[in-house]
């Protein structure tokens, strides 16, 4: 195997690219939510399109078209998705970085490679919206907790999704991030079984907590699949509409169903549940000297 850099180094390179890009956008006085303005400056095409609700957007390589799902109404989600797709384009236009990624992924399966690229684009998107240095500094001062999300959003005028991603990106311990929201889910297997028994199924969509984003710290070994509905008795459901973070042991929601219980902290904020699953202890509350 000929991995010339580590994955951590790849993260750093993408973060650097995003920082440079953000600097250019600020210098050109284009707002981060001016998608047409950014597309124009970087010479790619941008369009809205109606997609299924499990998709946020799409990037067409080669023809350089960023498409966003016009059915996603949440502004922070739209902004994050745009930055994610935009990072795909930024990476694709950077020949040196593409070469390094190519070397790194040469022995990988297509699936692993896609997962890596998705991780890199989420890292780039978060960095475009809020600098990791600022998040790292606040985490050093205050410790690692969901309570920082609202504070960081206000302090830096950033999106909660970007803040939560930056927190998990900057975390030095082994942890997973899950962002979930209540969605109407079409009944599936359970009702099909009932229909076999000749009982008329209730084909009414049910509200269920669905994972819309997931992330992992660099120390984490696995990844959590998006667009999974959590069971109604999952720990995260207890955080819905709560005013305070809820803490306790919770099952890691791996798609295989083989997750195990780890300490978890979940916060209901701006209509979503933000949860950190801490497989190892987060750094302690290292108070920086204030003088
Ligand atoms: Zn992507």
Boltz pocket constraint, residues with backbone or C-beta under 6 A from the ligand:
constraints:
  - pocket:
      binder: B
      contacts: [[A, 84], [A, 85], [A, 88], [A, 117], [A, 118], [A, 121]]
      max_distance: 6.0
